[in-house]
Amino acid sequence: MPDKLELFGIKTPLIEPGDDMGGVLISSIRESGMTIMDDDIVVLAESAVATAEGRLFDLNDVEVGKKASELGLKYAVDPREMELILGECDEIIGGVPGAVLTITKGNLSPNAGIDGSNAPPDCVVLLPEDPASSADRIRKQLEEAFGCRLGVVVGDSRTQPMRLGCVGIALGCSGLRPVEDARGSKDLFGKELTITSKATADNLVSAAQLIMGEAGEGIPAVVVRGLDGIADENCEIPIFSKDECMYYSNISH
């Protein structure tokens, strides 16, 4: 394991719908005077990727149905946003004033990951339709431009049960192993680990968000350097079933 990691934020112009996210990154990296090296990991904010892919929606264009109106009133969520949530999520579990808890693309998330921050007034950004494909496309663009082998993670922020504040979560990966199986390794006292897995991609997103921020910093990408040995073509992020999940299986009954 590395004893030192370096993180470099990449400032870009404001991302607009229809932008070529990979092209914007390549130009911004070159203009910053830095480059990309073998085994670098590029962490991208999902909101920037989604905006470029046309996932920015004007709430004034949303037609609200009866169910969205009822749930919006129940949970104090704008019914126009609730209509979008219903269209995006697999299931609504419950909620608190201002947010509903959903399962979306196999993940627990508030409001199906839909967010109004870093979006124009009366607009929201939906999650990328296929974050893994987005990561793969951008990785190939960066590798071709800089002539190196690297990984790309599209990440978001999530709250943790019973905790205030957000941590990072990987939505899609390309070119790296998102979870490291630590079973069989020994702890400080020689005991063998039997269930531990390291959420490498999630941890990378959390680290990157310290630089990205959550507001108007204008840093939608962070290069992480020094984490060697995780390159992999098997980039699928493992997800528990609802019955296997410790949180869901206990709160849903």
C-alpha atoms as an extended CHARMM CRD file, in Angstrom:
* protein
*
       253  EXT
         1         1  MET       CA              0.0000000000        0.0000000000        0.0000000000  PROA      1               0.0000000000
         2         2  PRO       CA              1.2270000000        3.5360000000       -0.6730000000  PROA      2               0.0000000000
         3         3  ASP       CA              2.6150000000        5.6810000000        2.1220000000  PROA      3               0.0000000000
         4         4  LYS       CA              1.7480000000        8.8790000000        0.2560000000  PROA      4               0.0000000000
         5         5  LEU       CA             -1.0120000000       10.0000000000       -2.0930000000  PROA      5               0.0000000000
         6         6  GLU       CA             -1.1320000000       13.2380000000       -4.0570000000  PROA      6               0.0000000000
         7         7  LEU       CA             -4.3720000000       14.9100000000       -5.1160000000  PROA      7               0.0000000000
         8         8  PHE       CA             -4.6220000000       17.6200000000       -7.7600000000  PROA      8               0.0000000000
         9         9  GLY       CA             -7.8160000000       19.5390000000       -8.4180000000  PROA      9               0.0000000000
        10        10  ILE       CA             -8.7070000000       20.3810000000      -12.0150000000  PROA      10              0.0000000000
        11        11  LYS       CA            -10.6190000000       23.6250000000      -12.5150000000  PROA      11              0.0000000000
        12        12  THR       CA            -12.7840000000       23.7830000000      -15.6260000000  PROA      12              0.0000000000
        13        13  PRO       CA            -15.1260000000       26.2710000000      -17.2420000000  PROA      13              0.0000000000
        14        14  LEU       CA            -18.7700000000       25.9370000000      -16.2400000000  PROA      14              0.0000000000
        15        15  ILE       CA            -20.0200000000       22.6900000000      -17.7380000000  PROA      15              0.0000000000
        16        16  GLU       CA            -23.0110000000       23.1160000000      -20.0520000000  PROA      16              0.0000000000
        17        17  PRO       CA            -25.4220000000       20.5650000000      -21.5250000000  PROA      17              0.0000000000
        18        18  GLY       CA            -23.9220000000       19.0740000000      -24.6680000000  PROA      18              0.0000000000
        19        19  ASP       CA            -20.2950000000       19.6900000000      -23.6480000000  PROA      19              0.0000000000
        20        20  ASP       CA            -17.7290000000       17.0010000000      -24.3670000000  PROA      20              0.0000000000
        21        21  MET       CA            -16.6930000000       16.2750000000      -20.7700000000  PROA      21              0.0000000000
        22        22  GLY       CA            -13.5510000000       14.4320000000      -21.7940000000  PROA      22              0.0000000000
        23        23  GLY       CA            -12.5250000000       17.2120000000      -24.1510000000  PROA      23              0.0000000000
        24        24  VAL       CA            -13.1020000000       19.8710000000      -21.4930000000  PROA      24              0.0000000000
        25        25  LEU       CA            -10.9380000000       17.9030000000      -19.0540000000  PROA      25              0.0000000000
        26        26  ILE       CA             -8.1310000000       17.4440000000      -21.5640000000  PROA      26              0.0000000000
        27        27  SER       CA             -8.0320000000       21.1800000000      -22.3320000000  PROA      27              0.0000000000
        28        28  SER       CA             -8.2370000000       22.1590000000      -18.6660000000  PROA      28              0.0000000000
        29        29  ILE       CA             -5.4700000000       19.7510000000      -17.6460000000  PROA      29              0.0000000000
        30        30  ARG       CA             -3.1590000000       21.0500000000      -20.3730000000  PROA      30              0.0000000000
        31        31  GLU       CA             -3.9310000000       24.6790000000      -19.5630000000  PROA      31              0.0000000000
        32        32  SER       CA             -3.1090000000       24.0220000000      -15.9020000000  PROA      32              0.0000000000
        33        33  GLY       CA              0.4110000000       22.9430000000      -16.8670000000  PROA      33              0.0000000000
        34        34  MET       CA              0.1010000000       19.4460000000      -15.4280000000  PROA      34              0.0000000000
        35        35  THR       CA             -0.2310000000       16.1090000000      -17.1600000000  PROA      35              0.0000000000
        36        36  ILE       CA             -1.6390000000       12.6570000000      -16.5260000000  PROA      36              0.0000000000
        37        37  MET       CA              0.6490000000        9.7370000000      -15.6650000000  PROA      37              0.0000000000
        38        38  ASP       CA              0.3460000000        5.9540000000      -15.6490000000  PROA      38              0.0000000000
        39        39  ASP       CA             -1.7980000000        4.6730000000      -12.7500000000  PROA      39              0.0000000000
        40        40  ASP       CA             -3.3650000000        8.0660000000      -12.0400000000  PROA      40              0.0000000000
        41        41  ILE       CA             -7.0270000000        7.9460000000      -11.0210000000  PROA      41              0.0000000000
        42        42  VAL       CA             -9.3120000000       10.7440000000      -12.2010000000  PROA      42              0.0000000000
        43        43  VAL       CA            -12.3590000000       11.2790000000       -9.9640000000  PROA      43              0.0000000000
        44        44  LEU       CA            -15.2420000000       13.1550000000      -11.5730000000  PROA      44              0.0000000000
        45        45  ALA       CA            -18.2380000000       14.8490000000       -9.9670000000  PROA      45              0.0000000000
        46        46  GLU       CA            -21.3920000000       13.1790000000      -11.2350000000  PROA      46              0.0000000000
        47        47  SER       CA            -23.1990000000       16.5210000000      -11.5280000000  PROA      47              0.0000000000
        48        48  ALA       CA            -20.6930000000       17.7720000000      -14.0980000000  PROA      48              0.0000000000
        49        49  VAL       CA            -20.8090000000       14.5210000000      -16.0690000000  PROA      49              0.0000000000
        50        50  ALA       CA            -24.6120000000       14.4290000000      -15.9420000000  PROA      50              0.0000000000
        51        51  THR       CA            -24.9440000000       18.0690000000      -17.0010000000  PROA      51              0.0000000000
        52        52  ALA       CA            -22.7030000000       17.4940000000      -20.0170000000  PROA      52              0.0000000000
        53        53  GLU       CA            -24.8470000000       14.4810000000      -20.9120000000  PROA      53              0.0000000000
        54        54  GLY       CA            -28.0400000000       16.5550000000      -20.9330000000  PROA      54              0.0000000000
        55        55  ARG       CA            -29.4070000000       15.4320000000      -17.5670000000  PROA      55              0.0000000000
        56        56  LEU       CA            -30.1910000000       19.0100000000      -16.5110000000  PROA      56              0.0000000000
        57        57  PHE       CA            -33.9640000000       19.4950000000      -16.1980000000  PROA      57              0.0000000000
        58        58  ASP       CA            -35.9900000000       22.6790000000      -15.8720000000  PROA      58              0.0000000000
        59        59  LEU       CA            -38.6350000000       22.0720000000      -13.2070000000  PROA      59              0.0000000000
        60        60  ASN       CA            -41.0090000000       24.4220000000      -15.0080000000  PROA      60              0.0000000000
        61        61  ASP       CA            -41.2280000000       21.8920000000      -17.8530000000  PROA      61              0.0000000000
        62        62  VAL       CA            -42.2570000000       18.9890000000      -15.5880000000  PROA      62              0.0000000000
        63        63  GLU       CA            -45.8830000000       17.8450000000      -15.6360000000  PROA      63              0.0000000000
        64        64  VAL       CA            -46.9050000000       16.7330000000      -12.1490000000  PROA      64              0.0000000000
        65        65  GLY       CA            -49.1350000000       13.7240000000      -11.6000000000  PROA      65              0.0000000000
        66        66  LYS       CA            -51.3790000000       12.8810000000       -8.6820000000  PROA      66              0.0000000000
        67        67  LYS       CA            -48.8930000000       10.5670000000       -6.9310000000  PROA      67              0.0000000000
        68        68  ALA       CA            -46.0980000000       13.1440000000       -7.1150000000  PROA      68              0.0000000000
        69        69  SER       CA            -48.4210000000       15.8020000000       -5.7180000000  PROA      69              0.0000000000
        70        70  GLU       CA            -49.4050000000       13.6050000000       -2.7760000000  PROA      70              0.0000000000
        71        71  LEU       CA            -45.8490000000       12.5070000000       -1.9770000000  PROA      71              0.0000000000
        72        72  GLY       CA            -44.5120000000       16.0310000000       -2.4230000000  PROA      72              0.0000000000
        73        73  LEU       CA            -46.9930000000       17.2930000000        0.1550000000  PROA      73              0.0000000000
        74        74  LYS       CA            -46.2580000000       14.3940000000        2.5180000000  PROA      74              0.0000000000
        75        75  TYR       CA            -42.4890000000       14.8850000000        2.4640000000  PROA      75              0.0000000000
        76        76  ALA       CA            -42.3030000000       18.6530000000        1.7880000000  PROA      76              0.0000000000
        77        77  VAL       CA            -40.5720000000       18.1120000000       -1.5460000000  PROA      77              0.0000000000
        78        78  ASP       CA            -41.3300000000       20.2180000000       -4.6110000000  PROA      78              0.0000000000
        79        79  PRO       CA            -43.9030000000       18.0860000000       -6.4690000000  PROA      79              0.0000000000
        80        80  ARG       CA            -42.1180000000       18.7730000000       -9.7650000000  PROA      80              0.0000000000
        81        81  GLU       CA            -38.9370000000       17.2800000000       -8.3400000000  PROA      81              0.0000000000
        82        82  MET       CA            -40.9660000000       14.4340000000       -6.8520000000  PROA      82              0.0000000000
        83        83  GLU       CA            -42.2650000000       13.6220000000      -10.3330000000  PROA      83              0.0000000000
        84        84  LEU       CA            -38.6760000000       13.2790000000      -11.5320000000  PROA      84              0.0000000000
        85        85  ILE       CA            -37.7890000000       11.1930000000       -8.4670000000  PROA      85              0.0000000000
        86        86  LEU       CA            -40.6110000000        8.7760000000       -9.2500000000  PROA      86              0.0000000000
        87        87  GLY       CA            -39.3390000000        8.4410000000      -12.7860000000  PROA      87              0.0000000000
        88        88  GLU       CA            -35.7710000000        7.7480000000      -11.6790000000  PROA      88              0.0000000000
        89        89  CYS       CA            -36.0160000000        5.5440000000       -8.5920000000  PROA      89              0.0000000000
        90        90  ASP       CA            -36.8220000000        1.8660000000       -8.2230000000  PROA      90              0.0000000000
        91        91  GLU       CA            -38.5200000000        2.2820000000       -4.8470000000  PROA      91              0.0000000000
        92        92  ILE       CA            -39.3590000000        4.9250000000       -2.2280000000  PROA      92              0.0000000000
        93        93  ILE       CA            -38.7610000000        3.6050000000        1.2860000000  PROA      93              0.0000000000
        94        94  GLY       CA            -39.7730000000        6.6210000000        3.3300000000  PROA      94              0.0000000000
        95        95  GLY       CA            -38.4880000000       10.0820000000        4.0420000000  PROA      95              0.0000000000
        96        96  VAL       CA            -38.1430000000       13.1500000000        6.2240000000  PROA      96              0.0000000000
        97        97  PRO       CA            -39.2240000000       16.7390000000        5.5290000000  PROA      97              0.0000000000
        98        98  GLY       CA            -37.3080000000       17.8150000000        2.4370000000  PROA      98              0.0000000000
        99        99  ALA       CA            -36.1130000000       14.4140000000        1.2240000000  PROA      99              0.0000000000
       100       100  VAL       CA            -37.3130000000       10.9250000000        0.3850000000  PROA      100             0.0000000000
       101       101  LEU       CA            -35.1520000000        7.8350000000        0.7720000000  PROA      101             0.0000000000
       102       102  THR       CA            -35.0180000000        5.8310000000       -2.4330000000  PROA      102             0.0000000000
       103       103  ILE       CA            -33.3930000000        2.8340000000       -4.0040000000  PROA      103             0.0000000000
       104       104  THR       CA            -32.0010000000        3.9910000000       -7.3230000000  PROA      104             0.0000000000
       105       105  LYS       CA            -29.8570000000        1.8130000000       -9.5630000000  PROA      105             0.0000000000
       106       106  GLY       CA            -29.3450000000       -0.5300000000       -6.6140000000  PROA      106             0.0000000000
       107       107  ASN       CA            -28.1640000000        2.1710000000       -4.1940000000  PROA      107             0.0000000000
       108       108  LEU       CA            -29.8340000000        3.8650000000       -1.2440000000  PROA      108             0.0000000000
       109       109  SER       CA            -29.9590000000        7.5670000000       -2.0010000000  PROA      109             0.0000000000
       110       110  PRO       CA            -31.9430000000       10.6660000000       -1.0850000000  PROA      110             0.0000000000
       111       111  ASN       CA            -34.2600000000       11.9320000000       -3.8190000000  PROA      111             0.0000000000
       112       112  ALA       CA            -32.9430000000        9.3970000000       -6.3670000000  PROA      112             0.0000000000
       113       113  GLY       CA            -29.6990000000       11.3710000000       -6.4400000000  PROA      113             0.0000000000
       114       114  ILE       CA            -31.4770000000       14.3800000000       -7.9670000000  PROA      114             0.0000000000
       115       115  ASP       CA            -29.8890000000       17.6280000000       -6.8270000000  PROA      115             0.0000000000
       116       116  GLY       CA            -30.5340000000       21.3190000000       -7.3100000000  PROA      116             0.0000000000
       117       117  SER       CA            -27.0830000000       22.4620000000       -6.1900000000  PROA      117             0.0000000000
       118       118  ASN       CA            -24.7100000000       23.5680000000       -8.9450000000  PROA      118             0.0000000000
       119       119  ALA       CA            -27.7040000000       23.9270000000      -11.2620000000  PROA      119             0.0000000000
       120       120  PRO       CA            -29.3670000000       27.1090000000      -12.5840000000  PROA      120             0.0000000000
       121       121  PRO       CA            -32.4430000000       28.4600000000      -10.7570000000  PROA      121             0.0000000000
       122       122  ASP       CA            -35.4870000000       26.1840000000      -11.0000000000  PROA      122             0.0000000000
       123       123  CYS       CA            -33.3310000000       23.4100000000      -12.4500000000  PROA      123             0.0000000000
       124       124  VAL       CA            -32.0980000000       20.0900000000      -11.0840000000  PROA      124             0.0000000000
       125       125  VAL       CA            -29.5070000000       17.5790000000      -12.2400000000  PROA      125             0.0000000000
       126       126  LEU       CA            -30.3480000000       13.9000000000      -12.4840000000  PROA      126             0.0000000000
       127       127  LEU       CA            -27.6980000000       11.2010000000      -12.1190000000  PROA      127             0.0000000000
       128       128  PRO       CA            -25.8990000000       10.0650000000      -15.2850000000  PROA      128             0.0000000000
       129       129  GLU       CA            -27.9530000000        7.3640000000      -16.9870000000  PROA      129             0.0000000000
       130       130  ASP       CA            -24.9970000000        4.9510000000      -17.0890000000  PROA      130             0.0000000000
       131       131  PRO       CA            -22.1000000000        6.1780000000      -14.9020000000  PROA      131             0.0000000000
       132       132  ALA       CA            -19.8940000000        3.1780000000      -15.7610000000  PROA      132             0.0000000000
       133       133  SER       CA            -20.1930000000        3.8690000000      -19.4790000000  PROA      133             0.0000000000
       134       134  SER       CA            -19.4940000000        7.5580000000      -18.8400000000  PROA      134             0.0000000000
       135       135  ALA       CA            -16.3530000000        6.6710000000      -16.8850000000  PROA      135             0.0000000000
       136       136  ASP       CA            -15.2150000000        4.2800000000      -19.6130000000  PROA      136             0.0000000000
       137       137  ARG       CA            -15.7260000000        6.7990000000      -22.4140000000  PROA      137             0.0000000000
       138       138  ILE       CA            -13.8590000000        9.5670000000      -20.5880000000  PROA      138             0.0000000000
       139       139  ARG       CA            -11.0390000000        7.2140000000      -19.5680000000  PROA      139             0.0000000000
       140       140  LYS       CA            -10.4290000000        6.2720000000      -23.2050000000  PROA      140             0.0000000000
       141       141  GLN       CA            -10.3650000000        9.9380000000      -24.2260000000  PROA      141             0.0000000000
       142       142  LEU       CA             -7.8330000000       10.7880000000      -21.5160000000  PROA      142             0.0000000000
       143       143  GLU       CA             -5.6480000000        7.7660000000      -22.2510000000  PROA      143             0.0000000000
       144       144  GLU       CA             -5.5150000000        8.6410000000      -25.9350000000  PROA      144             0.0000000000
       145       145  ALA       CA             -4.7120000000       12.2910000000      -25.2210000000  PROA      145             0.0000000000
       146       146  PHE       CA             -1.9790000000       11.6470000000      -22.6400000000  PROA      146             0.0000000000
       147       147  GLY       CA             -0.6480000000        8.2600000000      -23.7740000000  PROA      147             0.0000000000
       148       148  CYS       CA             -0.9480000000        6.5210000000      -20.4240000000  PROA      148             0.0000000000
       149       149  ARG       CA             -2.9400000000        3.8990000000      -18.5320000000  PROA      149             0.0000000000
       150       150  LEU       CA             -5.2910000000        5.3300000000      -15.9110000000  PROA      150             0.0000000000
       151       151  GLY       CA             -8.5800000000        4.8590000000      -14.0840000000  PROA      151             0.0000000000
       152       152  VAL       CA            -11.6990000000        7.0170000000      -13.9150000000  PROA      152             0.0000000000
       153       153  VAL       CA            -14.3550000000        7.1490000000      -11.1990000000  PROA      153             0.0000000000
       154       154  VAL       CA            -17.6640000000        9.0130000000      -11.4280000000  PROA      154             0.0000000000
       155       155  GLY       CA            -18.6530000000        9.8300000000       -7.8500000000  PROA      155             0.0000000000
       156       156  ASP       CA            -21.3650000000       11.4540000000       -5.7820000000  PROA      156             0.0000000000
       157       157  SER       CA            -21.8840000000       12.3790000000       -2.1350000000  PROA      157             0.0000000000
       158       158  ARG       CA            -24.1950000000       10.5660000000        0.2610000000  PROA      158             0.0000000000
       159       159  THR       CA            -25.2240000000       10.9040000000        3.8710000000  PROA      159             0.0000000000
       160       160  GLN       CA            -24.5110000000        8.0010000000        6.2140000000  PROA      160             0.0000000000
       161       161  PRO       CA            -27.1300000000        6.4910000000        8.5500000000  PROA      161             0.0000000000
       162       162  MET       CA            -27.2630000000        8.3400000000       11.8800000000  PROA      162             0.0000000000
       163       163  ARG       CA            -24.4710000000       10.7300000000       10.8530000000  PROA      163             0.0000000000
       164       164  LEU       CA            -24.3970000000       14.3950000000        9.8820000000  PROA      164             0.0000000000
       165       165  GLY       CA            -22.4590000000       15.2060000000        6.7210000000  PROA      165             0.0000000000
       166       166  CYS       CA            -21.7170000000       13.5780000000        3.3990000000  PROA      166             0.0000000000
       167       167  VAL       CA            -19.1110000000       11.0680000000        2.2580000000  PROA      167             0.0000000000
       168       168  GLY       CA            -18.2060000000        9.9310000000       -1.2290000000  PROA      168             0.0000000000
       169       169  ILE       CA            -19.6800000000        7.0500000000       -3.1730000000  PROA      169             0.0000000000
       170       170  ALA       CA            -18.5870000000        5.7240000000       -6.5520000000  PROA      170             0.0000000000
       171       171  LEU       CA            -21.3800000000        5.4320000000       -9.1080000000  PROA      171             0.0000000000
       172       172  GLY       CA            -19.2780000000        4.0830000000      -11.9590000000  PROA      172             0.0000000000
       173       173  CYS       CA            -15.6710000000        3.0560000000      -12.5600000000  PROA      173             0.0000000000
       174       174  SER       CA            -13.4150000000        2.2570000000      -15.4710000000  PROA      174             0.0000000000
       175       175  GLY       CA             -9.8740000000        0.9380000000      -15.4600000000  PROA      175             0.0000000000
       176       176  LEU       CA             -9.6300000000        0.1340000000      -11.7540000000  PROA      176             0.0000000000
       177       177  ARG       CA            -10.8150000000       -2.3980000000       -9.2200000000  PROA      177             0.0000000000
       178       178  PRO       CA            -13.4630000000       -0.5950000000       -7.1210000000  PROA      178             0.0000000000
       179       179  VAL       CA            -13.3750000000       -2.9570000000       -4.1210000000  PROA      179             0.0000000000
       180       180  GLU       CA            -10.3200000000       -4.7290000000       -2.7250000000  PROA      180             0.0000000000
       181       181  ASP       CA            -10.9220000000       -8.0890000000       -1.1040000000  PROA      181             0.0000000000
       182       182  ALA       CA             -8.8730000000       -8.0810000000        2.1160000000  PROA      182             0.0000000000
       183       183  ARG       CA             -9.9760000000      -11.5190000000        3.2740000000  PROA      183             0.0000000000
       184       184  GLY       CA             -7.0680000000      -13.7390000000        4.1730000000  PROA      184             0.0000000000
       185       185  SER       CA             -4.7520000000      -10.8910000000        5.1530000000  PROA      185             0.0000000000
       186       186  LYS       CA             -3.5970000000      -10.6070000000        8.7790000000  PROA      186             0.0000000000
       187       187  ASP       CA             -4.2590000000       -7.8400000000       11.2810000000  PROA      187             0.0000000000
       188       188  LEU       CA             -1.6800000000       -6.4110000000       13.7110000000  PROA      188             0.0000000000
       189       189  PHE       CA             -2.1440000000       -9.4210000000       16.0050000000  PROA      189             0.0000000000
       190       190  GLY       CA             -1.9300000000      -12.0690000000       13.3200000000  PROA      190             0.0000000000
       191       191  LYS       CA             -5.6660000000      -12.7330000000       13.1290000000  PROA      191             0.0000000000
       192       192  GLU       CA             -6.9460000000      -13.5300000000        9.6500000000  PROA      192             0.0000000000
       193       193  LEU       CA             -9.5500000000      -11.1800000000        8.2110000000  PROA      193             0.0000000000
       194       194  THR       CA            -12.6380000000      -13.1020000000        7.0960000000  PROA      194             0.0000000000
       195       195  ILE       CA            -15.1680000000      -10.5440000000        5.8050000000  PROA      195             0.0000000000
       196       196  THR       CA            -13.3110000000       -7.2780000000        5.2290000000  PROA      196             0.0000000000
       197       197  SER       CA            -13.3610000000       -5.5880000000        1.8330000000  PROA      197             0.0000000000
       198       198  LYS       CA            -11.9280000000       -2.1320000000        1.1630000000  PROA      198             0.0000000000
       199       199  ALA       CA            -14.1770000000        0.2420000000       -0.7500000000  PROA      199             0.0000000000
       200       200  THR       CA            -11.3120000000        1.7240000000       -2.7540000000  PROA      200             0.0000000000
       201       201  ALA       CA            -13.4030000000        3.6760000000       -5.2450000000  PROA      201             0.0000000000
       202       202  ASP       CA            -15.7080000000        5.1130000000       -2.5660000000  PROA      202             0.0000000000
       203       203  ASN       CA            -12.6920000000        6.1720000000       -0.5110000000  PROA      203             0.0000000000
       204       204  LEU       CA            -11.1590000000        7.8590000000       -3.5480000000  PROA      204             0.0000000000
       205       205  VAL       CA            -14.3410000000        9.8580000000       -4.0660000000  PROA      205             0.0000000000
       206       206  SER       CA            -14.3970000000       10.9010000000       -0.3990000000  PROA      206             0.0000000000
       207       207  ALA       CA            -10.7830000000       12.0680000000       -0.6110000000  PROA      207             0.0000000000
       208       208  ALA       CA            -11.4320000000       13.9370000000       -3.8590000000  PROA      208             0.0000000000
       209       209  GLN       CA            -14.4340000000       15.7350000000       -2.3900000000  PROA      209             0.0000000000
       210       210  LEU       CA            -12.1880000000       17.4500000000        0.1420000000  PROA      210             0.0000000000
       211       211  ILE       CA            -10.7990000000       19.3440000000       -2.8540000000  PROA      211             0.0000000000
       212       212  MET       CA            -13.9210000000       19.4820000000       -5.0410000000  PROA      212             0.0000000000
       213       213  GLY       CA            -16.1150000000       20.8970000000       -2.2980000000  PROA      213             0.0000000000
       214       214  GLU       CA            -19.9050000000       20.9300000000       -2.4760000000  PROA      214             0.0000000000
       215       215  ALA       CA            -20.5880000000       24.4990000000       -3.5900000000  PROA      215             0.0000000000
       216       216  GLY       CA            -19.0920000000       26.8680000000       -6.1850000000  PROA      216             0.0000000000
       217       217  GLU       CA            -15.4760000000       25.7780000000       -6.1720000000  PROA      217             0.0000000000
       218       218  GLY       CA            -15.5080000000       24.9630000000       -9.8990000000  PROA      218             0.0000000000
       219       219  ILE       CA            -13.3840000000       21.8210000000       -9.4670000000  PROA      219             0.0000000000
       220       220  PRO       CA            -15.3450000000       18.9180000000      -10.9760000000  PROA      220             0.0000000000
       221       221  ALA       CA            -12.3030000000       16.6530000000      -11.3300000000  PROA      221             0.0000000000
       222       222  VAL       CA             -9.4610000000       15.5210000000       -9.0900000000  PROA      222             0.0000000000
       223       223  VAL       CA             -6.3980000000       13.5240000000      -10.1060000000  PROA      223             0.0000000000
       224       224  VAL       CA             -5.2440000000       11.0290000000       -7.4620000000  PROA      224             0.0000000000
       225       225  ARG       CA             -1.6350000000        9.8860000000       -7.8060000000  PROA      225             0.0000000000
       226       226  GLY       CA              0.3060000000        7.2070000000       -5.9450000000  PROA      226             0.0000000000
       227       227  LEU       CA             -2.2730000000        4.4230000000       -5.6260000000  PROA      227             0.0000000000
       228       228  ASP       CA             -0.6140000000        1.7230000000       -7.7200000000  PROA      228             0.0000000000
       229       229  GLY       CA             -1.7340000000       -1.8540000000       -8.2080000000  PROA      229             0.0000000000
       230       230  ILE       CA             -5.4940000000       -1.3730000000       -8.5850000000  PROA      230             0.0000000000
       231       231  ALA       CA             -5.6770000000       -1.2780000000      -12.3780000000  PROA      231             0.0000000000
       232       232  ASP       CA             -8.2820000000       -3.7770000000      -13.5390000000  PROA      232             0.0000000000
       233       233  GLU       CA            -10.7050000000       -4.3360000000      -16.3880000000  PROA      233             0.0000000000
       234       234  ASN       CA            -13.3000000000       -5.7410000000      -13.9580000000  PROA      234             0.0000000000
       235       235  CYS       CA            -14.7770000000       -2.4100000000      -12.9090000000  PROA      235             0.0000000000
       236       236  GLU       CA            -18.2470000000       -3.4630000000      -11.8110000000  PROA      236             0.0000000000
       237       237  ILE       CA            -19.1640000000       -2.0830000000       -8.3980000000  PROA      237             0.0000000000
       238       238  PRO       CA            -20.5170000000       -4.8890000000       -6.1770000000  PROA      238             0.0000000000
       239       239  ILE       CA            -23.9710000000       -4.2140000000       -4.7410000000  PROA      239             0.0000000000
       240       240  PHE       CA            -25.8110000000       -6.1390000000       -2.0310000000  PROA      240             0.0000000000
       241       241  SER       CA            -29.3300000000       -7.3350000000       -2.5930000000  PROA      241             0.0000000000
       242       242  LYS       CA            -31.9500000000       -5.7360000000       -0.3500000000  PROA      242             0.0000000000
       243       243  ASP       CA            -32.0870000000       -8.8490000000        1.8460000000  PROA      243             0.0000000000
       244       244  GLU       CA            -28.2960000000       -8.8970000000        2.2400000000  PROA      244             0.0000000000
       245       245  CYS       CA            -28.0500000000       -5.2270000000        3.1990000000  PROA      245             0.0000000000
       246       246  MET       CA            -27.7940000000       -4.7280000000        6.9500000000  PROA      246             0.0000000000
       247       247  TYR       CA            -29.4870000000       -1.3230000000        6.7840000000  PROA      247             0.0000000000
       248       248  TYR       CA            -32.3280000000       -2.0870000000        4.4110000000  PROA      248             0.0000000000
       249       249  SER       CA            -33.2160000000       -5.4800000000        5.8410000000  PROA      249             0.0000000000
       250       250  ASN       CA            -33.6760000000       -3.9380000000        9.2830000000  PROA      250             0.0000000000
       251       251  ILE       CA            -35.4870000000       -0.7030000000        8.4510000000  PROA      251             0.0000000000
       252       252  SER       CA            -37.9190000000       -2.1190000000        5.9090000000  PROA      252             0.0000000000
       253       253  HSD       CA            -39.7660000000       -4.5470000000        8.1760000000  PROA      253             0.0000000000
